[in-house]
């Protein structure tokens, strides 16, 4: 009988295990793959502030990022760069190996190459299986809304090594495409509704003029995955089980980034599990705690995603032009890229919001 069983050895699962072990709980992690961080589904872009909170010094940083270039549906480019880096591209497998090392040093038992079967005995289960939904369905929890994604690594010297590029256009309906600098090139990806992501990504590289500079680059095998866009589950616990990370929907609905918020909310789940094990109530304390800390940010990011999904191309063009000319895009890089609620609230109170009022009304109604 285990006190706490964590299913999934990704960043959220390992963060929960480390926190629970720190609080004196006996923890076992089951990871279905033979090594953590493999296969690599993530673009690896995280905030430096969030990275510091999760891992402190010595993070495996590939590149520091100072800004972004966003392409509107009409193809116009808006480039924003700050004086100092606010984000970084990390070596995701190395990042997870470091979390694994810390977990084992804390006394956590990590079993690699082992799937959750359903006959394990435990007092509390933390489900950090990612987007698969296999375990969630088995234990009666919901599965967060997600869309398919595909990525390619391109070996090329022709890129800005401190900028992320974002494409908002017809080939990525309902989401966007991205180009993130890596060690020897870029990782390009696309997530969208109603399309085959890899096919759309290949069309984008072939037809989108700014990215034709990558056309002769050597390509990796495709990297497939899912991007969670619906925000946290309405109820992320059931009985003695709780879902965290991608499995619980603790991912930014605006961008699909989930490393930082996934790890921070995983720690909250671990503390709730420890209270439950010591007789301090049920796991609903997890819901109350994460909503108290991050509920408003998730709600505003979810609303922003809903508004964007209802904007047509001309509205997106108009909004980007207004945001850029007013300096609001420049100001965005000064805000926390993980907790976006404050920046979104400031936008909602500004005159620029008038540019997206029709789409906002459609989303709210």
KOLGULO-600581 format. One record per residue (C-alpha): residue in three letters; chain; residue number from 0; x, y, z. Coordinates in steps of 0.05 Angstrom, whole numbers, plus 32768, in hexadecimal, padded with zeros to 4 digits. Each point is the difference from the previous one (the first is absolute). Example, Ala and Ser with C-alpha at 12.3 -4.5 7.8 and 13.67 -1.06 7.14 Angstrom:
<atoms>
 rokol guza tigu    x    y    z
   ALA    A    0 80F6 7FA6 809C
   SER    A    1 801B 8045 7FF3
</atoms>
This chain:
<atoms>
 rokol guza tigu    x    y    z
   UNK    A    0 8000 8000 8000
   UNK    A    1 801E 8042 7FEA
   UNK    A    2 7FF0 8041 8023
   UNK    A    3 8004 8027 7FBF
   UNK    A    4 8004 7FE6 7FB9
   UNK    A    5 8011 8031 7FC8
   UNK    A    6 7FF1 7FE9 7FB9
   UNK    A    7 802F 8024 7FD0
   UNK    A    8 8048 8016 8007
   UNK    A    9 7FFB 8042 7FDB
   UNK    A   10 800D 8044 8021
   UNK    A   11 7FBD 8003 8023
   UNK    A   12 8003 7FB9 801A
   UNK    A   13 8047 8007 8019
   UNK    A   14 7FF2 8044 801F
   UNK    A   15 7FC6 7FE2 8027
   UNK    A   16 802A 7FC5 8016
   UNK    A   17 8039 802D 8018
   UNK    A   18 7FD1 802C 8028
   UNK    A   19 7FDC 7FC5 8020
   UNK    A   20 8042 7FDF 8013
   UNK    A   21 8017 8041 801E
   UNK    A   22 7FC2 7FFE 802C
   UNK    A   23 8011 7FBA 8017
   UNK    A   24 7FD2 7FD6 7FD5
   UNK    A   25 8016 7FBD 7FE0
   UNK    A   26 7FFA 800A 7FB5
   UNK    A   27 8007 7FD4 7FC3
   UNK    A   28 8000 801B 7FB8
   UNK    A   29 7FEC 7FD3 7FC6
   UNK    A   30 801B 8017 7FBC
   UNK    A   31 7FEC 7FD8 7FC4
   UNK    A   32 803D 8012 7FD6
   UNK    A   33 8046 7FE4 800C
   UNK    A   34 801C 8045 800E
   UNK    A   35 7FE3 8043 8014
   UNK    A   36 7FFB 8038 7FCC
   UNK    A   37 7FFB 7FCF 7FC6
   UNK    A   38 7FDC 8006 7FD1
   UNK    A   39 8006 804C 8001
   UNK    A   40 7FBE 8022 7FEE
   UNK    A   41 800E 8046 801A
   UNK    A   42 801D 803D 7FDC
   UNK    A   43 8026 800D 8041
   UNK    A   44 7FEE 804A 8009
   UNK    A   45 7FF7 8015 8049
   UNK    A   46 8005 8040 8027
   UNK    A   47 8041 800D 8025
   UNK    A   48 7FD8 8013 803E
   UNK    A   49 7FD9 7FBF 7FFE
   UNK    A   50 803F 7FD8 7FF3
   UNK    A   51 8020 801E 803D
   UNK    A   52 7FC4 7FED 802B
   UNK    A   53 8001 7FB8 7FE7
   UNK    A   54 8049 7FEF 7FFD
   UNK    A   55 8029 803B 8019
   UNK    A   56 8046 8009 7FE4
   UNK    A   57 8022 7FD1 7FCF
   UNK    A   58 7FC5 7FF7 7FD1
   UNK    A   59 8012 7FE1 7FBC
   UNK    A   60 7FF5 803E 7FD6
   UNK    A   61 800B 7FFC 7FB5
   UNK    A   62 7FF1 8049 7FEF
   UNK    A   63 7FE5 803D 8024
   UNK    A   64 7FC6 8023 7FDE
   UNK    A   65 7FF8 804C 7FFF
   UNK    A   66 7FC1 8008 7FD6
   UNK    A   67 7FD3 7FE8 7FC9
   UNK    A   68 7FEB 800D 7FB8
   UNK    A   69 7FB7 7FF4 7FF1
   UNK    A   70 7FE4 7FFB 7FB9
   UNK    A   71 7FB8 8017 7FF6
   UNK    A   72 7FD0 7FDB 7FD3
   UNK    A   73 8010 8032 7FC9
   UNK    A   74 804A 7FF0 8007
   UNK    A   75 8017 8040 8023
   UNK    A   76 8037 7FF6 8032
   UNK    A   77 8003 8021 8045
   UNK    A   78 8042 7FF8 8025
   UNK    A   79 8007 800E 804A
   UNK    A   80 8041 7FF9 8026
   UNK    A   81 8012 8012 8047
   UNK    A   82 8041 8016 801F
   UNK    A   83 8008 7FC0 8027
   UNK    A   84 7FEA 7FB8 7FF9
   UNK    A   85 7FBD 7FED 8020
   UNK    A   86 7FFD 7FB9 7FE5
   UNK    A   87 802C 7FC6 7FED
   UNK    A   88 8001 7FC3 7FD5
   UNK    A   89 8014 7FC5 802A
   UNK    A   90 801B 7FBB 7FF2
   UNK    A   91 7FC0 7FDD 8015
   UNK    A   92 801D 7FB9 8009
   UNK    A   93 8039 801C 802A
   UNK    A   94 7FCE 8029 8028
   UNK    A   95 7FD7 7FC2 8010
   UNK    A   96 803E 7FD8 8011
   UNK    A   97 8013 8035 8033
   UNK    A   98 7FBA 7FFC 801F
   UNK    A   99 8007 7FB4 8001
   UNK    A  100 8043 8006 8024
   UNK    A  101 7FE1 802E 8034
   UNK    A  102 7FC5 7FD2 8009
   UNK    A  103 802B 7FC3 800C
   UNK    A  104 802D 8028 802F
   UNK    A  105 7FC1 8012 8027
   UNK    A  106 7FF0 7FB6 800A
   UNK    A  107 7FCD 7FF9 7FC8
   UNK    A  108 7FFC 7FBB 7FE0
   UNK    A  109 7FFE 8009 7FB4
   UNK    A  110 7FEE 7FC4 7FD6
   UNK    A  111 800F 800A 7FB6
   UNK    A  112 7FE1 7FD7 7FC8
   UNK    A  113 7FC2 7FF1 8029
   UNK    A  114 7FB9 8012 7FEE
   UNK    A  115 7FC6 8009 8031
   UNK    A  116 7FD9 7FBF 7FFF
   UNK    A  117 7FC8 8011 8030
   UNK    A  118 800F 7FCA 8033
   UNK    A  119 8033 8028 8026
   UNK    A  120 7FEF 800F 8049
   UNK    A  121 8007 8047 8019
   UNK    A  122 7FE2 8032 8030
   UNK    A  123 8003 803A 7FCF
   UNK    A  124 800A 8001 7FB4
   UNK    A  125 801C 803D 7FDC
   UNK    A  126 7FF4 7FF9 7FB5
   UNK    A  127 8035 8024 7FD7
   UNK    A  128 7FFA 7FD5 7FC2
   UNK    A  129 7FFE 803B 7FCF
   UNK    A  130 7FCC 8004 7FC9
   UNK    A  131 7FF3 7FB6 7FF6
   UNK    A  132 7FC2 7FFC 802C
   UNK    A  133 8008 7FB5 800C
   UNK    A  134 8007 8004 804B
   UNK    A  135 7FCF 803A 8008
   UNK    A  136 7FC9 7FD9 7FDE
   UNK    A  137 800F 7FC3 8029
   UNK    A  138 7FF9 8025 8042
   UNK    A  139 7FC4 802A 7FEB
   UNK    A  140 8021 8043 7FF4
   UNK    A  141 7FF5 802C 7FC3
   UNK    A  142 8031 800C 7FC7
   UNK    A  143 8013 8048 7FF0
   UNK    A  144 7FF1 801D 7FBB
   UNK    A  145 803C 7FFB 7FD2
   UNK    A  146 8013 8007 7FB6
   UNK    A  147 8034 7FD9 7FD7
   UNK    A  148 8044 801D 7FF3
   UNK    A  149 803E 7FEF 7FD6
   UNK    A  150 8047 801B 8003
   UNK    A  151 8040 7FFA 7FD7
   UNK    A  152 8048 8011 8013
   UNK    A  153 8023 8025 7FC8
   UNK    A  154 804C 8006 7FFC
   UNK    A  155 800C 8047 7FE7
   UNK    A  156 802B 803C 8012
   UNK    A  157 7FCB 8030 7FE4
   UNK    A  158 7FD9 8014 803F
   UNK    A  159 7FFF 8034 8037
   UNK    A  160 801E 7FDD 803B
   UNK    A  161 7FDB 8029 8035
   UNK    A  162 7FBB 8006 7FE0
   UNK    A  163 7FC4 7FD1 7FFC
   UNK    A  164 7FD6 8006 7FC2
   UNK    A  165 7FB4 7FF6 8000
   UNK    A  166 7FD3 7FF8 7FC3
   UNK    A  167 7FB6 8012 8006
   UNK    A  168 7FDF 7FED 7FBF
   UNK    A  169 7FD2 7FD3 7FD9
   UNK    A  170 802E 7FC3 8000
   UNK    A  171 7FFA 7FFD 804C
   UNK    A  172 7FB6 800B 800E
   UNK    A  173 7FEE 8008 8049
   UNK    A  174 8048 8003 8018
   UNK    A  175 8043 8012 7FE1
   UNK    A  176 8043 7FE8 7FE6
   UNK    A  177 8044 800E 8021
   UNK    A  178 804A 8001 7FF2
   UNK    A  179 802C 7FF9 803E
   UNK    A  180 804C 8005 7FFC
   UNK    A  181 8027 7FC3 8015
   UNK    A  182 804A 7FEE 8003
   UNK    A  183 800D 7FF8 7FB5
   UNK    A  184 7FC0 801B 7FE1
   UNK    A  185 7FB7 8007 8010
   UNK    A  186 7FC6 7FD6 8016
   UNK    A  187 7FC2 8011 7FD7
   UNK    A  188 7FBC 7FE7 8015
   UNK    A  189 7FB6 8009 7FF3
   UNK    A  190 7FC2 7FEF 8027
   UNK    A  191 7FBA 800B 7FE4
   UNK    A  192 7FB9 7FE8 7FFC
   UNK    A  193 7FE3 7FDC 7FC4
   UNK    A  194 8042 7FF5 7FDB
   UNK    A  195 8038 7FCE 7FFD
   UNK    A  196 8036 8026 8025
   UNK    A  197 803D 7FE3 7FDD
   UNK    A  198 7FE1 800C 7FBB
   UNK    A  199 7FEF 8048 8013
   UNK    A  200 8046 800B 801C
   UNK    A  201 8020 7FE6 7FC0
   UNK    A  202 7FD3 802E 7FD7
   UNK    A  203 8013 803A 802D
   UNK    A  204 804A 7FF4 7FF6
   UNK    A  205 7FF5 7FFC 7FB5
   UNK    A  206 7FD0 803B 7FF6
   UNK    A  207 800C 8031 8038
   UNK    A  208 8034 8030 7FE6
   UNK    A  209 8024 8011 8042
   UNK    A  210 800A 7FB6 800F
   UNK    A  211 8017 7FEC 7FBB
   UNK    A  212 8046 8010 8019
   UNK    A  213 7FFC 7FBD 8023
   UNK    A  214 7FEF 7FDA 7FC0
   UNK    A  215 8044 7FE0 7FF5
   UNK    A  216 800B 7FED 8048
   UNK    A  217 800A 7FB8 8016
   UNK    A  218 7FC2 7FE8 8025
   UNK    A  219 7FF7 7FD1 803A
   UNK    A  220 7FCA 7FCB 8004
   UNK    A  221 7FBD 801F 8012
   UNK    A  222 7FF0 800A 804A
   UNK    A  223 7FB6 7FF5 800D
   UNK    A  224 7FD8 8013 803E
   UNK    A  225 7FC4 8025 801B
   UNK    A  226 7FF8 8047 801B
   UNK    A  227 7FCF 8009 803A
   UNK    A  228 7FD8 803F 7FF4
   UNK    A  229 7FC2 7FFB 802B
   UNK    A  230 801F 8012 8043
   UNK    A  231 7FF8 7FD8 8040
   UNK    A  232 7FCA 7FCC 800A
   UNK    A  233 7FC3 801A 8025
   UNK    A  234 800D 7FC9 8033
   UNK    A  235 8047 7FE4 8001
   UNK    A  236 7FF6 7FCF 8039
   UNK    A  237 7FD5 7FC3 800E
   UNK    A  238 8002 7FD8 8040
   UNK    A  239 804A 7FF3 800F
   UNK    A  240 8019 8015 7FBB
   UNK    A  241 8014 8043 7FE3
   UNK    A  242 8016 8015 7FBA
   UNK    A  243 803A 8031 7FF5
   UNK    A  244 8029 801C 7FC7
   UNK    A  245 7FE3 7FF3 7FBA
   UNK    A  246 7FD3 7FCA 801D
   UNK    A  247 7FDE 8034 802C
   UNK    A  248 8001 8037 7FCB
   UNK    A  249 8031 802C 8026
   UNK    A  250 801A 801E 7FC0
   UNK    A  251 7FFB 8048 7FE6
   UNK    A  252 7FC3 8002 7FD2
   UNK    A  253 8020 803A 7FDA
   UNK    A  254 8041 7FDE 7FEB
   UNK    A  255 7FFD 7FB7 8015
   UNK    A  256 803C 8008 802D
   UNK    A  257 7FFA 7FD5 803D
   UNK    A  258 8045 7FF3 8020
   UNK    A  259 8000 8038 8034
   UNK    A  260 7FB7 8001 8015
   UNK    A  261 7FFE 7FB5 7FFC
   UNK    A  262 8039 7FF9 8032
   UNK    A  263 7FE7 8037 802F
   UNK    A  264 7FB9 7FE3 8003
   UNK    A  265 801E 7FBA 8008
   UNK    A  266 8021 8017 8040
   UNK    A  267 7FBC 8018 8018
   UNK    A  268 7FE3 7FBC 7FF0
   UNK    A  269 8038 7FDE 8027
   UNK    A  270 7FF2 802A 803D
   UNK    A  271 7FB6 7FF0 7FFB
   UNK    A  272 8010 7FB6 7FFB
   UNK    A  273 802C 8005 803F
   UNK    A  274 7FC8 8021 8027
   UNK    A  275 7FD0 7FCA 7FE8
   UNK    A  276 8030 7FC9 8016
   UNK    A  277 8006 8020 8045
   UNK    A  278 7FB5 8003 8008
   UNK    A  279 7FF8 8049 7FEE
   UNK    A  280 7FC3 7FFE 7FD3
   UNK    A  281 7FF6 7FEA 7FB9
   UNK    A  282 8023 8011 7FBF
   UNK    A  283 7FCF 8039 7FF1
   UNK    A  284 8033 802B 8025
   UNK    A  285 802A 7FFC 7FC0
   UNK    A  286 7FC9 8022 7FD8
   UNK    A  287 7FF9 8037 8033
   UNK    A  288 804B 800C 8004
   UNK    A  289 8010 8003 7FB6
   UNK    A  290 7FC4 802C 7FF1
   UNK    A  291 8015 802F 8038
   UNK    A  292 8046 8007 7FE2
   UNK    A  293 7FF3 7FFB 7FB5
   UNK    A  294 7FB5 7FFD 7FF3
   UNK    A  295 7FF9 8047 7FE6
   UNK    A  296 803B 7FF9 7FD1
   UNK    A  297 7FE4 7FBF 7FE3
   UNK    A  298 7FBB 801F 7FF9
   UNK    A  299 801A 803D 7FDA
   UNK    A  300 802E 7FD6 7FD4
   UNK    A  301 7FC5 7FD3 7FEF
   UNK    A  302 7FD5 803C 7FEE
   UNK    A  303 8039 801C 7FD5
   UNK    A  304 8005 7FBD 7FDB
   UNK    A  305 7FB4 8000 7FF5
   UNK    A  306 8002 8047 7FE5
   UNK    A  307 8039 7FF1 7FD1
   UNK    A  308 7FDD 7FC2 7FE5
   UNK    A  309 7FC5 802C 7FED
   UNK    A  310 8028 8036 7FDD
   UNK    A  311 8004 8001 7FB5
   UNK    A  312 8041 800F 7FDB
   UNK    A  313 7FF1 804B 7FF8
   UNK    A  314 7FF1 8007 804A
   UNK    A  315 8042 7FDE 8012
   UNK    A  316 8025 802E 7FD0
   UNK    A  317 7FDF 803D 801D
   UNK    A  318 800C 7FEB 8048
   UNK    A  319 804A 7FF2 7FF3
   UNK    A  320 800A 8043 7FDE
   UNK    A  321 7FDF 8024 803B
   UNK    A  322 8028 7FD9 8033
   UNK    A  323 8041 800E 7FDD
   UNK    A  324 7FF6 8049 7FF1
   UNK    A  325 7FE9 800E 8047
   UNK    A  326 803C 7FDE 801F
   UNK    A  327 7FD5 7FCA 8021
   UNK    A  328 8026 7FC8 7FDD
   UNK    A  329 8042 801D 8018
   UNK    A  330 7FE3 8005 8046
   UNK    A  331 7FEA 7FB7 7FFE
   UNK    A  332 8046 7FE6 8006
   UNK    A  333 8007 8024 8043
   UNK    A  334 7FC8 7FD7 801E
   UNK    A  335 8004 7FB9 801C
   UNK    A  336 7FF9 7FD2 7FC4
   UNK    A  337 7FE2 7FC9 802C
   UNK    A  338 7FCE 8029 8029
   UNK    A  339 7FE2 8028 7FC8
   UNK    A  340 7FC3 8018 8025
   UNK    A  341 801C 8044 8013
   UNK    A  342 8014 8010 7FB8
   UNK    A  343 7FBD 7FE8 7FE4
   UNK    A  344 7FDA 8029 8034
   UNK    A  345 8028 803E 7FEE
   UNK    A  346 7FEF 7FF4 7FB6
   UNK    A  347 7FB6 7FF7 8010
   UNK    A  348 8000 8044 8022
   UNK    A  349 8024 8023 7FC7
   UNK    A  350 7FE6 8023 7FC1
   UNK    A  351 801E 7FC8 7FD6
   UNK    A  352 7FCB 7FD1 801A
   UNK    A  353 7FCE 8025 7FD4
   UNK    A  354 8022 7FE0 7FC4
   UNK    A  355 7FEB 7FBB 8018
   UNK    A  356 7FBD 8011 801F
   UNK    A  357 7FD7 7FDB 7FCA
   UNK    A  358 8028 7FC0 800A
   UNK    A  359 7FFE 8008 804C
   UNK    A  360 7FB4 8008 7FFF
   UNK    A  361 7FFA 7FC1 7FD4
   UNK    A  362 802D 7FD9 8031
   UNK    A  363 7FDB 8018 803E
   UNK    A  364 7FBB 7FF2 7FE2
</atoms>
